[in-house]
Amino acid sequence: MKNRIQEKRKIRKVTQNELADAMDVTRQTIISLENGRYNASLVLAYKLARYFECTIEDLFIFEEEDVC
């Protein structure tokens, strides 16, 4: 699933490490999310949206092919 995590992170001038610490995940998780290799759990998606002060829909880009 595509997302705007990297874009939002750069706007706020937050490093991957800082975001990982704030989300209580590893930097590798943030890298995988930004590169679309990992889909966030609902809990992590909610935490990220709250952190960036946006909705989950604003942060994650839903595409029909993402559905099973």
C-alpha positions in Angstrom: 0.0 0.0 0.0 1.3 3.4 -0.9 1.6 6.1 1.7 2.8 9.6 2.4 4.9 8.8 5.5 8.2 10.0 4.0 6.6 13.1 2.7 5.0 14.0 6.0 8.2 13.1 7.9 10.3 15.4 5.8 7.8 18.3 6.1 8.1 17.9 9.9 11.9 17.5 9.6 11.8 14.2 11.6 14.4 11.5 11.0 13.5 7.9 10.5 15.0 7.1 13.9 13.0 9.8 15.6 9.8 8.6 14.0 10.6 5.0 14.9 11.2 6.0 18.5 7.9 7.9 18.7 6.0 5.0 17.2 7.9 2.4 19.4 9.0 0.5 16.3 12.4 0.0 14.7 13.9 2.2 12.0 13.7 -0.7 9.7 9.9 -0.8 10.1 9.8 2.9 9.1 12.0 2.2 6.1 9.8 -0.7 5.0 6.7 1.3 5.4 8.1 4.2 3.4 9.2 1.8 0.6 5.8 0.0 0.5 7.3 -3.4 1.6 5.3 -3.5 4.8 1.7 -2.5 5.5 1.1 -0.9 8.9 -1.2 -2.6 11.4 -4.4 -0.6 12.1 -2.9 0.4 15.5 0.3 1.7 13.9 -1.6 3.4 11.1 -3.7 5.2 13.8 -0.6 6.2 15.8 1.1 7.6 12.6 -2.0 9.5 11.6 -2.2 11.1 15.1 1.5 11.9 15.1 1.2 13.7 11.7 -2.1 15.2 12.7 -4.0 13.8 9.7 -6.5 11.1 9.0 -5.5 7.5 8.1 -7.0 8.1 4.7 -4.7 11.2 4.2 -1.6 9.2 5.1 -2.3 5.9 3.3 -3.3 5.6 -0.3 -5.9 2.9 -0.8 -6.0 1.3 -4.3 -8.4 -1.4 -5.4 -5.6 -3.8 -6.2 -4.6 -3.7 -2.5 -7.8 -5.8 -1.8 -7.5 -9.6 -1.8 
